[in-house]
Amino acid sequence: MSTPYYIPETNIPLPPVDADVISTACDYCIVACGYKIYRWPVKGGKVGGEKAEENAFDVDFPVDPLGPWVAPNQYNVVLHEGEPHHVIIIPDKDAEHVNPSGNSSIRGGAIAQKVYNPQTPTRDRLKSPMIRMFGVLMPVTWDFAMEIAAEVGKYVIKQHGENAYCVKTFSYGYMENTYAITKYALNSVNTANFTFHDTPSDVSSTPGFRDAGFDNFGPAYEDWRDAETLLVCGTDPYETKTILFTDWMMPGIQNGQKTIFMVPRKTGGIAYAEKNGGMWLDIQPGTDLLVVNAIARVIVENGWEDSDWIQKWVNNKWESSSGFGQGTRNTPWQWRTTWGKFQTAGFEDWKEWLLSQDEFAPEKAAEIAQVDVEKIYTAAEWMAKPKEDGSRPKTSVMIEKGFYWSNNTGNTQAISALGIIVGAGGRPGQVIGRAGGHQRGGLRGGKYPRNKSPEKLPGRRRRAMDTDRYLMSGHTRFAHVIGNTWIQSMCGTQSLAAKFNELTVENPHQIRSFDKQEIIDSLKRRVDSGGMVVVNQDIYLVDPIGARYADIVFPAAGWGEDTFTRANGERRVRLYPKFYDAPGEAKPDWWIIARLAREMGYSGFDWKNSNEVLEEGSRFSRGSRKDFHMVKVVAQREGKTLHDKLAEFGTNGIQGPVLLQDDGTLVGTKRLHDTERKLPVDGPSGSNRLGKKLTHFNSQTGKCNIQKSPWSLFSDYWAWLKPKDDELWVTSGRINERWQSGYDDRRRPYIVQRWPENWVEIHPDDAEARGIENGDYVLMYSDRIPVQKDTIIGVEGDDFQFTKLMEHGHIELTQGAITAVAIVTPAVKKGLLYMDFLHTAQPANALSGRVVDWISGNYNYKMGVGRIRKIGTSPYKTSYRSMSFARRDIA
Amino acid sequence: MTKDQKPLDPALIDAINGPKDVAKTGKRCLMNRRQFLLTSGITTFTVMVALKAGPSAAKVPAVVSTYERKFIGKLSELKEDEPLDFTYPDEGAYAESMLVKLGREAGGGIGPDKDVVAFNYTCTHQGGPLQGTYKSEDKVLGPCPLHLTTFDLTRHGIFISGQAYQSLPQVLLEVDGDDIYAVGMFGLIYGRYDNLKG
């Protein structure tokens, strides 16, 4: 770990003219800016000069603003083919897309600090496989670790069933890896005990979008610029996906875009928008649905809806019920709507429902949401009121986790309907989609075995297993955790951690031998006694999943250490080439999985390199939003590998779905649901796939489903949760300077100086009432963190409603507490605490209820509640080296 | 001035050149700055530097180039929250800097109240100009007109919110009686590969 004692450098070496130049993209947020790596050997002592003809940038120093300046944080030394090399990693000044001015955020801007260098705080990268013997993780060989893992894994499956083998994995760590992992877990092991890093169950993150027929990532970045009114729900992209704001939204705002931010906390981008005519819709947590529906109500009461669009693109009763077999009858949309809670007979039916709900009256909604009602009227006007010449404003809608992880199903249903009536969804500047969190690196190598899941809701189908509840019930005997923290990233963190502890460390069957067979036998005794074996695969030792609970640790290789492929938030598929040697024995995840799969006796894992994995997996991308299969077809025609072909696209990449044209060239897809796009009249040729989503929406008819979003499905939980007495809302989200758990940022002195530990923002009124000042250490705690237990079979329609779960004893109230350094700022709404969403030592989720959205199965992470009190004074209060208490919303 | 860099959007150049009143003072616009200070024999070595003032100040090793000791102004003439512009460490590109009495104790602050600090004016993200952006109520420089980064002048120029690749370079100050001297810098100035090669 790094300390806050950051001492900035005052010079850097410049790359010589003959430095290697490698195009890649950033490893972090969804935007995925294009980067260039300049690499040259240390041997020989060669460096570039300040004249253009003396350096690889071909520019004179000092450089212009926006030029290829190299900050000291953008320089490092790596081993490449065993030899030390200088590397400079800066945003690609020649990029034509994504970050066309060569801009970058602070995260990607310092990505050179990510790479392994034993002289930096990256020195604790995992470098060899390890087995916990006598309580200590000891380095061993790959053969030794793999034989033990496979023997125990096979035994668990044989004795306790496939579902006893859990795979909890990142969803985005490059397509080569996710393909191998899902092929292994879903196809070979065939377990329903499988999910991704950010959810207890493998379910859709945005159920309302899915039901309406919207792809999460349909829009192109330019659409966010070209909208005349943009409603942004649950995020400030400046704070979380910077370049989407600075290079796309900011020019839009400068051009007169009216930007509305619906979030309880104001940050830099919101302050900028407000200063330039935008609006902060400062709701209190969980009330989004009411405000969205109140806006919709004002629109329809004034007749401002986009009638032509609705006429053409919204399903009527017959259309929304159409389809048999694989049609809408066999989709989540159908089984959720069996109860009639969501389904409508079209726009008029929806409108009638909307107007009949008392809580959607603007005054009522404003009262519950604690916003000025005028803002609701203004938002409705901006979004839908026709201009004087009768034309409509081009309106778009962007959502992200602050929104869809507050009332997952309800919010996403409500926003879909609002989007539909303002005509957002299928035209330039008129789109609806997610802003995005991480990049899109998923590629499915197997189908989720839903019928093996014990989750059964009232209605027709099973839902994917809740892996947390399954583990809490003691059914998981082998937890294979890949590239995520699991525990801190899930709700009710501390009681989940207690269960992990009980199943692993507290189990009497621990490894007390160096002998392979004895090790295997003791782990078998562990699982037979009801305990659990944990295998953790990561780049660093994560506490506690690796550091405390893992029996076996596999060291993984990451960004730049093998050649990988991934897409960004506008479906742009790009190659991320290997440019230096992974530390020690660390291997890419596909390699680790393949090695383990062969040891387990599974076939189909004989890849020699990452390109072979992707070439096998490419056909599974067909029909998906990032369909790149035709790139492989062309690569093979040209006698190239798929990776080589993707490399030709450089930092520009190509946007999926990729189509092959008759002249043999490839063409990408700017936006999905592009109702103005003209596809070949004679249909697809060769192995092209012209899916419905290219020019229509994702439903049986290709039109949108406009759905109801009843408040009552969520209101009982919200009312129960709502702060009582001196409690405050406790919510969380990303902070610009830290990515995910901070696994890299914690190892950057510059960032650690800014954020040495967890922090919490509190409104001055709330702080004063509790005697809290900037820089005070505070404790946030609660003794009523609801935890849903038991896997039950739903029979009655409301069996999973929070009130019923309570009534039937399926909710347990637990305790939790975390510490933080207080920041007193009016930028957060009164009555609300806000902090980073994933500090591994002080996790915000500890105070969020572990109760899933009962329709979708997702957690509503942003809904936490607790008390706060001062416990002392932090060193940052009186020293000047670290942290800052200045407000972040200065415009 | 430079080769093969894309021509900039005129609107962007306006933004980079900063507020009009700065231009009126006759200060050179960033886009026109190009005065090489020919330097030779510059060396870099490690010295012990106090990171904060006061009796408890710990000395830590820092890489400091040999800088000119330059007279900046007089303590007695400083008015709270009124920045004094100067150039340092030379007259070259991006040398424009500001000295300000914050009225609040600050990291690296000098004077009886330890509240006088000095910083370079160029944003350490993409080279945006911070002239004219001082916010007295928060003791902040910014937001940068290019990408909105803000810097906390009470805490060694650390970014508050934004994208800067490093803290705003702080000009190290010394007091001799009433005279304030610039004697060195923490952090690399935007656009340069070495602070002393302007």
Interface residues (C-beta under 8 A of the other chain):
Chain A: Y5 Y6 I7 P8 E9 T10 N11 I12 P13 L14 E50 A52 D58 V59 D60 F61 P62 V63 D64 P65 L66 G67 W69 V70 A71 P72 N73 Q74 K93 N103 S104 S105 I106 G109 A110 Y238 E239 T242 T246 T267 G268 G269 Y272 N736 E737 Y750 Q753 R754 S879 Y880 R881 S882 M883 S884 A886 R887 R888 D889 I890 A891
Chain B: M1 T2 K3 D4 Q5 K6 L8 L12 I16 L30 M31 T44 L51 K52 V60 P61 A62 V63 V64 S65 G92 A93 Y94 E105 A106 G107 G108 T124 H125 Q126 G127 G128 P129 K135 D138 K139 V140 G142 P143 L146 H147 L148 T150 D152 T154 R155 H156 I158 F159 I160 S161 G162 Q163 A164 Y165 Q166 S167 P169 M185 F186 G187 L188 I189 Y190 G191 R192 Y193 D194 N195 K197 G198
